[in-house]
Amino acid sequence: MACWQEGGIIEQAQIDSAFLPKSLEFRVYTPPCYDQQPERRYPVLYLIHGQSFNDDQWERMGVDEIANALIAAGEISPFIIVMPRDRVWSSPEEDMFGEAVIHDLLPRIDQTYRTIPERTHRVIGGLSRGASWAVHLGILNWEYFSAVGAHSLPVFPSDTNNIRKWLAAIPRDSIPRFFIDIAELDRWSVTAAWFENILTEMDIPHVWHFYTGYHNEDYWQTHLEEYLRWYARDW
């Protein structure tokens, strides 16, 4: 079908949430041939941007173009990508973005798009502050997500005393798979390594990469294809 080469599309939308003072804005990438195959349903990847950026960050870095190329080549299965916008740069106790994602955005996406609404086909990831959210939401809401990607991770300070008990509370056969990567010159490398050590000590399988580079978009763009291949691995 010609649509495989035409690529997917990105739509912008917003929803009201009782958890937020303003509407929750988000972008949705639907893969090639989404409209031409109306009976097909898709896994969903939630990607959260970094602090001081917004929901266009992943798109600017070319996540849709890389997904298009990998899908067209048959190297990964088609999936939907949801990119919500976090407006507030405070802790999860003060910033209700996470509550809005779980209780408002996830149901809306499953109602609006042809998703496979099961945790085995829903994963979450983020970069920088978005990685903080991915770890926070992916562990606390493990029943929704089967994998968590943390790219250049600074763990929320308010989470540090709780992560062990949150992980211990997850049934062993339901612990999400984890991917953690960070650059050697990243100022958050110590906190990322701290989280990786916890996973190691608790004998939780995970992928850990310590790459060259900095805490910037050049670094994340360099590894975008690797990220997408990992997220889509089981699909």
C-alpha positions in Angstrom: 0.0 0.0 0.0 1.3 3.5 -0.9 0.3 4.8 2.5 3.3 2.9 4.1 5.6 5.3 2.3 3.5 8.4 2.9 4.1 8.3 6.7 1.9 9.0 9.7 0.4 12.3 10.8 0.5 14.4 14.0 -2.7 16.0 15.4 -2.9 18.6 18.1 -5.7 18.5 20.7 -6.6 19.5 24.2 -8.9 18.3 27.0 -10.2 19.9 30.1 -9.2 18.3 33.4 -10.3 18.9 36.9 -6.7 18.4 38.0 -5.3 21.3 36.0 -6.1 25.1 36.0 -5.7 25.1 32.2 -6.5 22.5 29.5 -4.2 19.6 28.9 -2.7 20.0 25.5 -1.2 17.1 23.6 -0.1 15.8 20.3 -0.9 12.4 18.8 1.0 10.6 16.1 -0.9 8.0 14.2 1.2 5.7 12.1 1.2 5.1 8.3 -2.0 3.6 6.9 -3.9 4.3 10.1 -6.9 5.7 8.1 -6.6 3.0 5.3 -6.8 0.1 7.8 -9.9 0.9 9.9 -10.0 -2.5 11.5 -6.5 -2.4 12.9 -5.8 -1.5 16.5 -2.5 -0.2 17.8 -0.2 -0.1 20.8 0.4 3.3 22.4 3.6 5.0 23.5 3.3 8.0 25.8 6.3 10.4 25.5 6.8 13.3 27.9 9.0 16.3 27.1 11.6 18.0 29.3 11.5 21.0 31.5 11.1 24.4 29.8 9.9 22.7 26.7 6.4 21.7 25.6 4.6 19.0 23.7 6.3 19.8 20.4 9.8 18.8 21.6 9.6 15.1 20.5 8.2 16.2 17.1 10.9 18.8 16.6 13.5 16.1 17.3 12.0 14.0 14.5 10.3 11.2 16.4 7.6 10.9 13.8 10.1 10.8 10.9 12.1 8.0 12.6 9.0 6.1 13.4 7.8 6.4 9.8 11.0 5.1 8.4 11.2 2.1 10.8 7.6 1.2 10.2 7.8 1.5 6.4 10.9 -0.7 6.5 9.0 -3.3 8.5 11.5 -3.1 11.3 9.0 -2.2 14.0 5.2 -2.6 14.2 3.0 0.5 13.8 2.0 2.3 17.0 0.4 5.5 18.2 2.5 8.1 20.1 0.9 10.5 22.5 2.9 13.6 23.6 1.2 15.6 26.4 2.3 19.0 27.6 3.3 19.7 31.2 3.1 23.4 32.0 4.3 23.4 35.7 7.8 22.7 36.9 7.1 21.6 40.5 6.9 18.3 42.4 4.1 15.7 41.7 2.4 16.8 45.0 1.9 20.3 43.5 1.8 19.6 39.8 -1.3 17.5 39.0 -0.1 16.8 35.5 0.4 13.1 36.3 -3.1 12.7 37.7 -4.5 14.3 34.5 -2.5 12.0 32.3 -3.7 8.8 34.1 -7.3 9.8 34.8 -8.2 12.0 31.8 -5.8 11.6 29.0 -5.5 7.8 28.9 -9.2 7.2 28.8 -9.6 9.9 26.1 -7.0 8.4 23.9 -8.5 4.9 24.2 -12.0 6.3 23.4 -10.8 8.4 20.5 -8.2 6.3 18.8 -8.1 2.6 17.8 -5.8 1.6 20.6 -5.2 -1.8 22.2 -6.3 -0.7 25.7 -4.1 -3.2 27.7 -0.9 -2.6 29.7 1.0 -5.0 27.5 0.4 -2.6 24.6 0.9 0.7 26.5 4.3 2.1 27.5 5.6 5.4 28.8 8.8 7.3 28.5 10.3 10.7 28.8 13.5 12.8 28.7 14.8 15.0 31.6 11.8 16.0 33.7 9.7 13.9 31.4 11.8 10.9 32.5 11.1 11.9 36.1 7.4 11.7 35.2 7.8 8.4 33.3 9.4 6.7 36.3 6.9 8.2 38.7 3.8 7.3 36.7 5.2 4.0 35.3 5.9 2.6 38.8 2.9 4.1 40.7 0.5 3.1 37.9 2.2 -0.1 36.8 -1.2 -1.6 36.0 -1.4 0.8 33.0 2.2 0.5 31.6 4.3 -2.5 30.7 7.5 -0.5 30.0 9.2 2.7 31.3 11.9 4.6 29.4 13.9 7.1 31.4 16.2 9.2 29.2 18.6 11.6 31.1 16.7 10.9 34.4 16.6 13.2 37.4 14.4 11.4 39.9 11.9 13.6 41.6 13.3 14.4 45.0 9.9 13.6 46.5 10.1 10.1 45.0 13.5 9.1 46.4 12.1 7.8 49.7 9.3 5.9 48.1 10.6 4.2 45.0 11.8 1.1 46.7 8.5 0.4 48.4 6.6 1.3 45.3 8.6 -1.3 43.3 8.3 -3.8 46.1 4.5 -3.5 46.0 4.3 -4.5 42.3 3.6 -8.2 41.7 6.8 -9.7 40.5 5.4 -10.9 37.2 4.0 -7.4 36.5 7.1 -5.2 37.1 7.5 -3.1 34.0 10.7 -3.4 31.9 13.0 -0.4 32.3 15.4 1.4 30.0 17.7 4.0 31.5 20.3 6.0 29.7 22.3 9.1 30.4 25.3 11.0 29.1 28.6 11.0 31.0 28.7 14.8 31.2 25.0 15.0 32.2 24.6 16.8 35.6 21.9 14.3 36.5 24.1 11.2 36.0 24.4 10.5 39.8 20.6 10.3 40.3 20.1 8.2 37.2 22.8 5.8 38.5 21.1 5.8 41.9 17.9 4.6 40.3 19.7 2.0 38.2 21.4 0.7 41.4 18.0 0.2 43.1 16.8 -1.9 40.1 20.0 -3.9 40.3 19.8 -4.4 44.1 16.1 -5.5 43.8 17.0 -7.9 40.9 14.7 -6.1 38.5 15.7 -6.6 34.8 16.6 -3.4 33.0 18.6 -1.8 30.3 21.3 0.7 31.4 23.4 2.8 29.1 26.1 5.4 30.0 26.9 7.2 26.8 29.1 10.1 25.8 27.4 13.5 25.5 25.5 16.1 27.4 22.0 16.9 28.7 20.7 18.3 25.4 18.7 17.6 22.3 21.7 16.6 20.3 22.1 13.7 22.7 18.5 12.7 22.6 18.2 12.9 18.9 21.3 10.7 18.5 19.5 7.9 20.4 15.9 8.4 19.3 15.9 5.4 16.9 17.3 3.2 19.7 14.5 4.4 22.0 11.8 3.6 19.6 13.1 0.2 18.8 13.2 -0.6 22.5 9.7 0.6 23.2 8.3 -1.4 20.2 10.3 -4.5 21.0 7.5 -6.7 22.2 4.9 -5.5 19.6 
